[in-house]
Amino acid sequence: MNIIVRKPTDREIAGMKTKPVWTCEVSTFDWDYDEMEICLLIEGEVVVKYSANESVSFAAGDLVVFPKGLSCVWQVKKPVRKYYMFG
């Protein structure tokens, strides 16, 4: 399963700014995606481990797409604020 991390377009940024905001302090937790999620990090830094030896890092300004069915571990390195949407 591939997690996509990239810089968003201006149009994507404008669209994401209409979505809810999720926040999280520095922590580590398991997460399972029952549906696809797209998020835009406003603040923070995260490492997501999704297999024994695969992980992806992202930070403020990144657009991230998590696929449906993904099981992973979030390692929040710096407090996070992000716009998000499921589906």
FENURBEL-V903877 format. One record per residue. N is the residue number from 1. SS is DSSP state (A for helix, B for strand, O for the rest). OMEGA is omega in whole degrees, -180 to 180 (999 if undefined). D_LAST is the distance of its C-alpha to the last C-alpha in Angstrom with 2 decimals. Layout:
# FENURBEL-V903877
<<N | SS | OMEGA | D_LAST> <N | SS | OMEGA | D_LAST>>
This chain:
# FENURBEL-V903877
<<1 | O | -179 | 16.53> <2 | O | 171 | 16.37> <3 | O | -179 | 15.04> <4 | B | 175 | 15.32> <5 | B | -180 | 17.33> <6 | B | 175 | 18.81> <7 | B | -179 | 20.21> <8 | O | 173 | 18.12> <9 | O | 177 | 19.69> <10 | A | 179 | 21.14> <11 | A | 178 | 18.74> <12 | A | 178 | 15.67> <13 | A | -180 | 17.59> <14 | A | 180 | 18.33> <15 | A | -179 | 14.77> <16 | A | -179 | 13.63> <17 | O | 177 | 16.75> <18 | O | -175 | 15.44> <19 | O | 178 | 12.69> <20 | B | 179 | 13.80> <21 | B | 176 | 15.96> <22 | B | 178 | 16.19> <23 | B | 179 | 19.60> <24 | B | 176 | 21.27> <25 | O | 177 | 24.89> <26 | O | -176 | 26.31> <27 | B | 174 | 25.38> <28 | B | -179 | 24.28> <29 | B | 175 | 21.84> <30 | B | 177 | 19.94> <31 | B | 176 | 16.15> <32 | B | -179 | 14.04> <33 | O | 177 | 10.34> <34 | O | 175 | 9.25> <35 | O | -180 | 5.71> <36 | O | 173 | 5.22> <37 | B | 170 | 6.35> <38 | B | 178 | 8.31> <39 | B | 177 | 11.45> <40 | B | -180 | 14.87> <41 | B | 177 | 17.82> <42 | B | 180 | 20.39> <43 | B | 170 | 22.81> <44 | B | -180 | 23.44> <45 | B | -174 | 23.56> <46 | B | 167 | 21.71> <47 | B | 177 | 22.37> <48 | B | 177 | 19.84> <49 | B | -177 | 21.71> <50 | B | 169 | 19.93> <51 | B | -176 | 23.07> <52 | O | -177 | 26.77> <53 | O | 177 | 27.45> <54 | B | 177 | 24.28> <55 | B | 177 | 22.72> <56 | B | 179 | 21.22> <57 | B | 175 | 22.28> <58 | B | -174 | 20.83> <59 | B | -179 | 22.13> <60 | O | 179 | 22.16> <61 | O | -179 | 21.24> <62 | B | 170 | 18.88> <63 | B | -176 | 15.34> <64 | B | 177 | 13.59> <65 | B | 178 | 10.73> <66 | B | -178 | 10.38> <67 | O | 173 | 9.74> <68 | O | 178 | 8.64> <69 | O | -179 | 12.09> <70 | O | 170 | 13.60> <71 | B | -173 | 16.37> <72 | B | 175 | 18.06> <73 | B | 176 | 20.42> <74 | B | 172 | 19.91> <75 | B | -179 | 23.26> <76 | B | -176 | 23.18> <77 | B | 176 | 26.34> <78 | B | -176 | 26.43> <79 | B | -172 | 24.80> <80 | B | 163 | 21.25> <81 | B | -180 | 19.76> <82 | B | 167 | 16.35> <83 | B | -180 | 13.95> <84 | B | 172 | 10.34> <85 | B | 179 | 6.84> <86 | B | 174 | 3.78> <87 | O | 999 | 0.00>>
